[in-house]
């Protein structure tokens, strides 16, 4: 993978080009580190989701896909490292990252195995609690898929608490568990406040991952655990009615 700076045509601020199985990222000179990070993260997100050999972004954040690549990129701009390449649509997507750092840790697995691995990640690696929403908490508001809170021990160390509902498909549950695991380590980056009990409510109306953040981390985590994620950008909901929240908390 290669990064460089140069003047670009028109109003382009950044290019991401896949050439000869390698990735080249170019940004205009003079950008702040924060601006570069935002542009590059957005381009990589678009590359992960779409089948294009070149992607450009202008100063207003507009994305353009160029199917045949861009001219003027010399071979020396490419690194000798061969990163994973987006396949043609006919390629088996489960083979996409085989042999790379993005490969499933223990191979591709069923939803129940992935859910078990994600729960273990929360309980062991994050020293948290991972539970199914108990039966006595139902009926839940139809839009709520999961809830996440953070508890603290006597030394002030954080311990996440995650509840995911069980009356939904296994695939949706797996993706919710992946999102909640990512959310547990990203709460300091959110611009959404929890309810008065410190609980975040995760919705079930999912959408595609469009940029860096909790959803992208969730997608990568799910893939490492052995599941090819579906759309896993879940919304954080406004707190439900006080009595409904109290029922879930008590359960």
C-alpha positions in Angstrom: 0.0 0.0 0.0 1.3 3.5 -0.9 0.4 6.9 0.4 1.6 10.2 -1.3 0.7 13.8 -1.8 0.3 15.6 -5.2 -1.9 18.1 -6.9 -5.1 16.5 -8.3 -7.4 17.4 -11.1 -10.6 19.5 -10.8 -11.7 19.7 -7.2 -10.4 16.3 -6.1 -9.1 16.1 -2.6 -8.1 12.4 -2.5 -7.8 9.3 -4.8 -7.8 5.7 -3.9 -6.7 3.5 -6.8 -6.4 -0.3 -7.0 -3.7 -1.1 -9.6 -2.1 -4.5 -10.2 -3.6 -5.8 -7.1 -2.1 -3.0 -5.0 -3.7 0.1 -3.3 -2.5 3.6 -3.9 -3.9 6.5 -1.9 -3.1 10.1 -2.9 -4.2 13.3 -1.2 -3.7 17.0 -2.1 -0.8 18.8 -0.3 -1.6 20.9 2.8 -4.3 18.9 4.4 -4.3 18.5 8.2 -3.7 15.0 9.6 -7.4 15.0 10.8 -8.6 15.9 7.3 -6.4 13.2 5.7 -7.7 10.6 8.1 -11.3 11.5 7.4 -10.8 11.3 3.6 -8.8 8.1 3.7 -11.2 6.4 6.0 -14.2 7.3 3.8 -12.4 6.1 0.7 -11.5 2.8 2.3 -15.1 2.4 3.4 -16.3 2.9 -0.2 -13.6 0.5 -1.5 -14.8 -2.2 1.0 -18.4 -1.9 -0.2 -18.1 -1.4 -3.9 -16.4 -3.0 -7.0 -14.4 -0.2 -8.4 -10.7 0.2 -9.3 -10.5 3.9 -8.5 -12.5 6.2 -6.2 -12.2 10.0 -5.9 -13.5 12.4 -3.4 -14.0 16.2 -3.9 -13.8 19.0 -1.3 -17.5 18.6 -0.6 -17.3 14.9 0.2 -18.7 13.8 -3.2 -17.7 10.3 -4.3 -16.9 9.3 -7.9 -16.2 5.8 -9.1 -13.9 5.3 -12.1 -14.1 1.7 -13.3 -10.9 1.6 -15.4 -8.6 3.5 -13.0 -6.9 6.8 -13.3 -3.9 7.6 -15.6 -0.6 8.9 -14.4 0.1 6.5 -11.6 3.6 5.1 -12.0 4.5 1.6 -10.9 6.8 3.0 -8.2 3.8 4.5 -6.5 2.7 1.0 -5.6 4.1 -0.9 -2.6 5.4 -4.4 -2.9 2.7 -5.6 -0.4 -0.3 -7.2 -2.0 -3.4 -6.3 0.0 -6.8 -8.0 -0.3 -8.5 -7.0 -3.5 -12.3 -6.5 -4.0 -13.5 -9.4 -6.1 -15.7 -9.5 -9.1 -19.3 -10.1 -8.2 -19.1 -13.7 -9.3 -16.3 -14.5 -6.9 -17.1 -16.4 -3.7 -17.0 -13.6 -1.2 -16.1 -16.0 1.6 -12.7 -16.5 -0.1 -12.0 -12.8 -0.4 -9.7 -12.4 2.6 -8.3 -15.9 2.8 -4.7 -15.9 3.9 -4.8 -12.2 5.0 -5.1 -10.3 8.3 -8.8 -10.0 7.5 -9.5 -13.7 7.3 -11.9 -15.3 9.8 -9.9 -16.4 12.8 -11.4 -19.9 12.9 -12.9 -20.2 9.5 -16.5 -19.4 8.5 -18.9 -20.5 11.1 -22.6 -20.6 11.8 -24.5 -17.8 13.5 -24.7 -19.6 16.9 -21.0 -20.2 17.0 -20.3 -16.5 16.0 -22.7 -15.3 18.8 -21.0 -17.5 21.3 -17.6 -16.1 20.3 -18.8 -12.5 20.5 -20.3 -13.2 24.0 -16.9 -14.6 25.0 -15.2 -11.5 23.6 -17.4 -9.3 25.8 -17.1 -11.4 29.0 -13.4 -12.4 28.8 -11.5 -9.7 26.8 -13.7 -6.8 27.9 -14.5 -8.1 31.5 -18.2 -7.6 30.8 -21.5 -9.3 31.0 -23.3 -10.6 27.9 -26.8 -11.8 28.3 -30.0 -12.6 26.4 -32.8 -10.3 27.2 -34.7 -12.4 29.8 -38.2 -13.6 29.1 -39.8 -11.5 31.9 -38.6 -8.3 30.1 -40.9 -8.9 27.1 -42.7 -7.5 25.4 -40.0 -5.1 24.4 -40.6 -2.1 22.2 -40.6 -3.5 18.6 -37.8 -1.2 17.5 -35.3 -2.2 20.3 -32.9 -5.0 19.4 -30.3 -4.6 22.2 -29.2 -2.5 25.1 -25.6 -1.6 26.2 -24.4 0.0 29.5 -21.1 0.4 31.2 -20.6 -0.6 34.9 -17.5 0.2 37.0 -15.8 -1.7 39.7 -14.3 -0.3 42.9 -11.1 0.5 41.1 -13.0 2.5 38.4 -12.3 -0.1 35.7 -15.2 -0.2 33.1 -17.2 -3.4 32.6 -19.7 -3.4 29.7 -23.2 -4.9 30.1 -24.9 -6.1 26.9 -28.4 -7.6 26.5 -29.6 -8.8 23.1 -33.2 -9.9 22.4 -33.8 -13.5 21.3 -37.1 -13.4 19.4 -35.4 -12.5 16.1 -33.5 -14.3 13.4 -30.1 -15.8 14.3 -28.4 -13.6 11.6 -29.8 -10.4 13.0 -28.9 -11.5 16.5 -25.3 -12.2 15.4 -25.0 -8.8 13.7 -26.4 -7.1 16.8 -23.9 -8.9 19.1 -21.2 -7.7 16.7 -22.4 -4.1 16.8 -22.8 -4.2 20.6 -19.3 -5.5 21.1 -18.0 -2.7 18.9 -20.1 -0.2 20.8 -18.7 -1.3 24.1 -15.2 0.0 23.1 -16.5 3.1 21.3 -18.7 4.9 23.8 -16.2 7.7 24.3 -16.6 8.6 20.6 -20.4 8.8 20.5 -22.4 12.0 20.3 -25.5 10.3 21.7 -26.2 10.3 25.4 -27.6 7.3 27.3 -30.7 7.4 29.3 -30.7 8.3 33.0 -29.7 4.7 33.9 -26.7 4.9 31.6 -28.2 2.6 28.9 -27.9 2.9 25.2 -30.7 1.3 23.2 -29.8 -0.2 19.8 -32.4 -0.4 17.1 -33.0 -3.2 14.6 -33.5 -1.1 11.4 -30.1 -1.6 9.9 -28.4 0.1 7.0 -25.1 -0.3 5.1 -21.8 0.8 6.6 -20.9 4.1 4.9 -17.8 5.3 6.8 -15.6 4.8 9.9 -17.1 4.3 13.3 -18.9 1.7 15.3 -20.6 0.0 12.3 -17.3 -0.5 10.4 -15.7 -1.9 13.6 -18.7 -4.2 14.0 -18.4 -5.5 10.4 -14.7 -6.2 10.8 -15.2 -7.9 14.1 -18.0 -10.1 12.8 -15.9 -11.2 9.8 -13.0 -12.1 12.1 -15.4 -14.2 14.2 -16.5 -16.1 11.1 -19.6 -14.4 9.7 -19.8 -12.3 6.6 -21.8 -9.4 8.0 -25.0 -8.1 6.5 -25.8 -4.3 6.7 -24.8 -3.7 10.3 -25.1 0.1 10.8 -27.7 0.0 13.6 -29.3 3.2 15.0 -29.0 4.3 18.6 -32.6 5.0 19.7 -34.1 7.5 22.1 -34.8 5.9 25.4 -38.1 4.1 25.6 -40.8 5.0 28.1 -39.6 5.0 31.7 -41.6 2.0 32.7 -40.2 -0.1 29.8 -36.6 0.9 30.6 -37.2 0.0 34.3 -38.5 -3.5 33.3 -35.4 -4.2 31.2 -33.0 -2.9 33.9 -34.7 -4.9 36.7 -34.6 -8.1 34.6 
